[in-house]
Every structure is written in structure tokens, then in C-alpha cells.
Amino acid sequence: MTEHWPAASALVVVILSGCALSHHETRENGSMPEAQPAPDARQTFVYFIHPTREGFIDSPTEEESARVQEHFLYLKDLTERGVVLLAGPSTSPPYTGIVLFKAADPDQAKAIMTNDPAVRAGLFEARLAPFRMSLIGDLR
């Protein structure tokens, strides 16, 4: 039973952090809470990528290197536009890359993933999934 406590505690934190004050509630000092911006209506998704060729990481071809550069620039552009929230590879086998991003719906999310130049070129196999952000720490 005790092994379930950390998960239950995390769930309580997430639930409580998602609760907003109602319009008639005040802060401890008696002031009204500040107005919050409207939540982003886009959904969060993640896609996982893995190299399709053994040895790709240690000895990429010139063509593969060019596609990976395009992949990086594609994700950089999406990051600058507020679509990609976080992206990067693991640094040990099986070399999983993740791209955490926002999209209007599953179709748009799939289009973002399949338009990744390295996915489109077949260098990476990709898997898309909806993603629920429960906790966010300081990422820097």
C-alpha cells in the first residue's frame, strides 16, 4: 500500500494546483486574485523518434547529416513560434529523441510529426502520443 503514496501525493498536488479561486474568493491578505490569461486551447503531444539505421549515431552519412540539420532547424523554427515546448535526444542507446509540443488537434499533431524532415526522409521512426503535463519544474 505504501508504494502507492508517491503517486497519490503527486495526483493531489496536480489536482490542487489545477484548482482556481472562484470569483468571490480572496487571497489571505484580503485582495482579489489577479486575472489570469485564457488557457491555451491547444493540446499537448509528444513524439518519440528512434534512428532506423544501426550505426546512424556513430557514423552518419553526409545525406543523413544534412537531414538531421534540417530536422534541427525545423524544430528550432517551431520552438521560436511557440509550438515546440521541449526537444532533444537521449545520449545513450537506444537514442530516443522526444519532441513535446502543442497542436490544435491530433491531425495537426500528426502533420507536425510527419513533416519533420528526418522523419519524412525515413531516418527516424516516430510515434505520436497525447501528453498531459502534470508537473513542470525549472527547465533551465
C-alpha positions as CSV (number, residue, x, y, z in Angstrom):
1,M,0.0,0.0,0.0
2,T,2.8,2.5,0.8
3,E,4.3,2.2,-2.7
4,H,1.1,4.0,-4.0
5,W,1.6,7.0,-1.7
6,P,4.0,9.0,-4.0
7,A,1.7,8.6,-7.0
8,A,-1.3,9.6,-4.9
9,S,0.5,12.6,-3.4
10,A,1.5,13.7,-6.9
11,L,-2.1,13.4,-8.1
12,V,-3.3,15.5,-5.1
13,V,-0.7,18.2,-6.0
14,V,-1.8,18.2,-9.6
15,I,-5.4,18.4,-8.7
16,L,-4.9,21.2,-6.2
17,S,-2.6,23.1,-8.5
18,G,-5.3,23.0,-11.2
19,C,-8.0,24.4,-9.0
20,A,-8.7,28.1,-9.5
21,L,-10.2,30.5,-6.9
22,S,-13.8,31.3,-7.6
23,H,-14.8,34.8,-8.3
24,H,-15.8,35.6,-4.7
25,E,-12.7,34.2,-3.0
26,T,-9.9,36.4,-1.9
27,R,-6.3,36.0,-1.0
28,E,-5.1,35.7,2.6
29,N,-4.4,39.4,2.6
30,G,-7.9,40.2,1.5
31,S,-7.1,41.2,-2.0
32,M,-8.8,39.8,-5.1
33,P,-6.7,37.3,-7.2
34,E,-5.2,38.8,-10.3
35,A,-6.9,38.0,-13.6
36,Q,-5.3,35.0,-15.4
37,P,-4.8,34.8,-19.1
38,A,-7.1,32.5,-21.0
39,P,-5.7,29.0,-21.1
40,D,-4.1,27.8,-24.3
41,A,-6.7,25.8,-26.2
42,R,-4.2,23.7,-28.0
43,Q,-3.5,20.2,-26.8
44,T,-0.1,18.9,-25.8
45,F,1.5,16.0,-27.7
46,V,4.8,14.2,-27.7
47,Y,6.5,12.3,-30.4
48,F,9.3,9.9,-29.9
49,I,11.9,9.2,-32.5
50,H,14.5,6.5,-33.0
51,P,17.1,6.1,-35.7
52,T,16.2,3.5,-38.3
53,R,19.7,2.5,-39.2
54,E,22.2,0.8,-36.9
55,G,25.3,2.9,-36.6
56,F,23.5,6.1,-37.5
57,I,24.6,8.0,-34.4
58,D,28.3,7.0,-34.7
59,S,28.7,7.2,-38.4
60,P,26.0,9.2,-40.2
61,T,26.3,9.6,-44.0
62,E,26.5,13.1,-45.5
63,E,22.9,12.8,-46.6
64,E,21.8,11.8,-43.1
65,S,23.8,14.6,-41.5
66,A,22.0,17.1,-43.9
67,R,18.6,15.7,-42.9
68,V,19.4,15.9,-39.2
69,Q,20.4,19.6,-39.7
70,E,17.1,20.2,-41.4
71,H,15.4,18.4,-38.5
72,F,17.1,20.6,-36.0
73,L,16.2,23.8,-38.0
74,Y,12.6,22.6,-38.3
75,L,12.3,22.1,-34.6
76,K,14.1,25.4,-33.9
77,D,11.6,27.2,-36.0
78,L,8.6,25.5,-34.3
79,T,10.2,26.4,-30.9
80,E,10.5,30.1,-31.8
81,R,6.9,30.1,-33.0
82,G,5.7,28.7,-29.6
83,V,4.7,25.2,-30.9
84,V,7.6,23.1,-29.6
85,L,8.0,23.2,-25.8
86,L,11.0,20.9,-25.4
87,A,13.0,18.7,-27.7
88,G,16.2,16.7,-27.5
89,P,17.8,13.3,-27.7
90,S,18.9,10.8,-25.1
91,T,22.7,10.4,-25.2
92,S,22.9,6.6,-24.8
93,P,21.2,3.7,-26.6
94,P,18.5,3.4,-27.8
95,Y,19.0,7.1,-28.6
96,T,15.4,8.1,-28.1
97,G,14.5,11.7,-29.1
98,I,11.5,13.4,-27.8
99,V,9.5,16.4,-29.1
100,L,7.0,17.9,-26.7
101,F,4.7,20.3,-28.5
102,K,1.3,22.0,-28.8
103,A,-1.2,21.4,-31.6
104,A,-4.9,22.2,-32.2
105,D,-5.9,18.5,-32.6
106,P,-4.5,15.0,-33.3
107,D,-4.5,15.6,-37.1
108,Q,-2.4,18.7,-36.8
109,A,-0.1,16.9,-34.3
110,K,0.4,14.1,-36.8
111,A,1.2,16.6,-39.5
112,I,3.8,18.3,-37.4
113,M,5.5,14.9,-36.7
114,T,5.3,13.6,-40.3
115,N,6.7,16.9,-41.7
116,D,9.8,16.6,-39.6
117,P,12.5,16.3,-42.3
118,A,14.3,13.4,-40.6
119,V,11.0,11.5,-40.1
120,R,9.9,12.3,-43.7
121,A,13.3,11.0,-45.0
122,G,12.9,7.8,-43.1
123,L,16.0,8.4,-40.8
124,F,13.8,8.2,-37.7
125,E,10.8,6.1,-37.0
126,A,8.3,8.2,-35.0
127,R,5.5,7.5,-32.6
128,L,2.9,10.1,-31.6
129,A,1.0,10.3,-28.3
130,P,-1.2,12.8,-26.5
131,F,0.6,14.1,-23.4
132,R,-0.7,15.5,-20.1
133,M,1.8,17.8,-18.3
134,S,1.3,17.2,-14.6
135,L,4.3,18.8,-13.1
136,I,6.7,21.4,-14.6
137,G,9.9,22.4,-12.9
138,D,12.5,24.9,-13.9
139,L,13.9,23.6,-17.2
140,R,17.0,25.8,-17.3
